[in-house]
Amino acid sequence: MPEVIFEVDRDLVGVPMAEQRVPGHNRWHPDIPPASAVDPGGSYRIECKEWTDEQIVNSDSAEDVAGVNLDKCHMLSGPIAINGAEPGDVLVVDILDMGPFQGHEWGYTGIFAKGNGGGFLTDYYPEAHKAIWDLEGIWCSSRHLPGVRFAGISHPGLLGCAPSHELLAEWNRRELDLIERNPDRVTGGPASGEQDPPLALPPLEKDALLGTLRGADFERVAREGARTVPPREHGGNVDIKNLSRGTRIYFPVYVKDALFSIGDLHFSQGDGEITFCG
């Protein structure tokens, strides 16, 4: 059994990430303290929470999807310090295995409302919908889609190393520039009578989770930390379905000890996450 280097208290269903013994984070910043430290070359187990911090429940209603607070997302496990890693190095990560916690073998497909999250299909499906899937090994089936059963390719949607201060500043500069090109989208400007999704998400102090960071440092990092929605140079929210068991991934290292994090696990999903969640 690999050593557990980030543990989720799954005995208390619904316990927020902030109340875990060692909390994770939902922003990218080099000053978020590491949750643990490991030597390179070992095999380790990292436990993850559902990406919305368990706002979505196993029910027949899509009200939770319609009203989900996306400012809290994504829940990441880490950062994990890799002893000896230095800026300019490459961190090699092999995905050996992944799966649900025992007793929690279920997942969901979420089609998010156009006014809250959206996706690439909101012109066809503007309202929120949800299907619950029961997981059995590599197979899944749904009470909401009778007769459908298929094998999934489980993979993490989001993983990468912390940015340097310089890279973080560049992310914020270019994403704020993108917002300024069409600021009405960010404020919900009704180009067609409906709210349009923003072109980018700026740093947001509200609902920031920064591991064990507290006090003035927490406030500063919350103001500066990058949101986890887009993929960037370091990896991030890549949503590549084939990053599954047996995959080797190479990550650039930007800070001392790399500070690797992972989360947003998917049982099955197509590249690009066109419904916004699967």
Secondary structure as the mmCIF struct_conf table of DSSP 4:
data_model
#
loop_
_struct_conf.conf_type_id
_struct_conf.id
_struct_conf.beg_label_comp_id
_struct_conf.beg_label_asym_id
_struct_conf.beg_label_seq_id
_struct_conf.end_label_comp_id
_struct_conf.end_label_asym_id
_struct_conf.end_label_seq_id
HELX_LH_PP_P HELX_LH_PP_P1 PRO A 2 PRO A 2
STRN STRN1 GLU A 3 PHE A 6
TURN_TY1_P TURN_TY1_P1 ARG A 10 ASP A 11
BEND BEND1 LEU A 12 LEU A 12
TURN_TY1_P TURN_TY1_P2 VAL A 13 GLY A 14
HELX_RH_3T_P HELX_RH_3T_P1 MET A 17 GLU A 19
BEND BEND2 GLN A 20 VAL A 22
STRN STRN2 HIS A 25 HIS A 25
BEND BEND3 ASN A 26 ARG A 27
STRN STRN3 TRP A 28 TRP A 28
TURN_TY1_P TURN_TY1_P3 PRO A 30 ASP A 31
BEND BEND4 ILE A 32 ILE A 32
HELX_LH_PP_P HELX_LH_PP_P2 PRO A 33 PRO A 34
BEND BEND5 ALA A 35 ALA A 35
STRN STRN4 SER A 36 VAL A 38
TURN_TY1_P TURN_TY1_P4 PRO A 40 GLY A 41
STRN STRN5 TYR A 44 ILE A 46
TURN_TY1_P TURN_TY1_P5 TRP A 51 THR A 52
BEND BEND6 ASP A 53 GLU A 54
BEND BEND7 ILE A 56 ILE A 56
BEND BEND8 ASN A 58 ASP A 60
HELX_RH_AL_P HELX_RH_AL_P1 GLU A 63 ALA A 66
TURN_TY1_P TURN_TY1_P6 GLY A 67 GLY A 67
HELX_RH_3T_P HELX_RH_3T_P2 LEU A 70 LYS A 72
HELX_LH_PP_P HELX_LH_PP_P3 CYS A 73 MET A 75
STRN STRN6 LEU A 76 ILE A 82
TURN_TY1_P TURN_TY1_P7 ASN A 83 GLY A 84
TURN_TY1_P TURN_TY1_P8 PRO A 87 GLY A 88
STRN STRN7 VAL A 90 ASP A 94
HELX_LH_PP_P HELX_LH_PP_P4 PRO A 100 PHE A 101
TURN_TY1_P TURN_TY1_P9 GLN A 102 GLY A 103
STRN STRN8 TRP A 106 ILE A 111
TURN_TY1_P TURN_TY1_P10 LYS A 114 GLY A 117
TURN_TY1_P TURN_TY1_P11 PHE A 120 TYR A 124
BEND BEND9 GLU A 127 GLU A 127
STRN STRN9 HIS A 129 GLU A 136
TURN_TY1_P TURN_TY1_P12 GLY A 137 ILE A 138
STRN STRN10 TRP A 139 SER A 141
TURN_TY1_P TURN_TY1_P13 ARG A 143 HIS A 144
BEND BEND10 LEU A 145 LEU A 145
TURN_TY1_P TURN_TY1_P14 PRO A 146 GLY A 147
STRN STRN11 ARG A 149 ALA A 151
STRN STRN12 HIS A 155 CYS A 161
HELX_LH_PP_P HELX_LH_PP_P5 ALA A 162 SER A 164
HELX_RH_AL_P HELX_RH_AL_P2 HIS A 165 ARG A 181
BEND BEND11 ASN A 182 ASN A 182
HELX_RH_AL_P HELX_RH_AL_P3 PRO A 183 VAL A 186
TURN_TY1_P TURN_TY1_P15 THR A 187 GLY A 188
TURN_TY1_P TURN_TY1_P16 ALA A 191 SER A 192
BEND BEND12 GLY A 193 GLU A 194
HELX_LH_PP_P HELX_LH_PP_P6 GLN A 195 PRO A 198
BEND BEND13 LEU A 199 LEU A 199
TURN_TY1_P TURN_TY1_P17 LYS A 206 ASP A 207
STRN STRN13 LEU A 210 LEU A 210
TURN_TY1_P TURN_TY1_P18 GLY A 211 THR A 212
HELX_RH_AL_P HELX_RH_AL_P4 GLY A 215 GLU A 224
HELX_LH_PP_P HELX_LH_PP_P7 GLY A 225 GLY A 225
STRN STRN14 ALA A 226 ALA A 226
HELX_LH_PP_P HELX_LH_PP_P8 ARG A 227 ARG A 227
BEND BEND14 THR A 228 PRO A 230
STRN STRN15 PRO A 231 ARG A 232
TURN_TY1_P TURN_TY1_P19 GLU A 233 HIS A 234
STRN STRN16 GLY A 235 ASN A 237
TURN_TY1_P TURN_TY1_P20 LYS A 241 ASN A 242
TURN_TY1_P TURN_TY1_P21 ARG A 245 GLY A 246
STRN STRN17 ARG A 248 PRO A 252
BEND BEND15 VAL A 255 VAL A 255
TURN_TY1_P TURN_TY1_P22 LYS A 256 ASP A 257
STRN STRN18 PHE A 260 HIS A 266
BEND BEND16 PHE A 267 SER A 268
TURN_TY1_P TURN_TY1_P23 ASP A 271 GLY A 272
TURN_TY1_P TURN_TY1_P24 ILE A 274 THR A 275
STRN STRN19 PHE A 276 CYS A 277
#
